Amino acid sequence: MSRAQKDVLCLFDVDGTLTPARKSITPEMKNFMARVSEHVDIATVGGSDMGKQVEQMGPTLLQEYKFCFSENGLVGYKDGIKFHENSLKARIGEERLALFVSEAMKLINEFQYPVKTSNFVEVRMGMINVAPIGRDCTYEQRLEFFEYDKIHHVRDTMIARLKAQFPEFAMVVGGQISFDVFPPEWSKAYCLQFCAGYQTIHFFGDKTAPGGNDYDIFTDPRVVGHTVTGPDNTMALLAELFDVPIA
């Protein structure tokens, strides 16, 4: 590409797309994304809160990306300034929310696994995150559970049981150890309402299959969807699309 295309927005999942799961962005990837931003506008959209995004992407995240959306877009920043916030408690009511947390904890207590840590159910601004082994597990424990879940489908089983009790929620697998719970209209595609005015919006994510937390936005007709297998794959795709040198 010989000139900037600022009528193009590239929107990125964080975990498994710009960074390794729950790890920090590499200096190489950070510098590469700075070069990409010279050609097109760039943005993040993740299920975690903004604190976790900043932890992974670095303290200057809000200044480096045109938009930063956390909690599927329920919290939105543009040019470093917060411009949108919505609340799950206001949407569904505290009583229904408390009942869901109680039922999710019952399933977690039933779940037999050698390792359980803490922080199993995290109520965020725009969603509930449920982690059967607890979000406070080590990185090694995270990887072990991820491999175990591939075989035993722990998260899929919990989702099926909870959906029977709470049909008003969408529930999707996210990351390596947890699943996200939110009103159906509050998937990652929620953030697209704030991205009007671009001729083309590209989305890059690693959980784009049905049941994954990138699926709704990946299949949304407003975006051109790209499935990636990790940060290196994201880098290679961007280099090809926009003629940005990797090194």
Secondary structure, DSSP 8 states (H G I E B T S, - for coil): --S--TTEEEEE-SBTTTBSTTS---HHHHHHHHHHTTTSEEEEE-SS-HHHHHHHH-TTHHHHSSEEEEGGGTEEEETTEEEEE--HHHHH-HHHHHHHHHHHHHHHHH---S---S--EEE-SS-EEE-TT-TT--HHHHHHHHHHHHHH-HHHHHHHHHHHH-TTSEEEEETTTEEEEE-GGGSGGGGGGG-TT-SEEEEEES--STTBTTHHHHT-TTSEEEE-SSHHHHHHHHHHHH-----
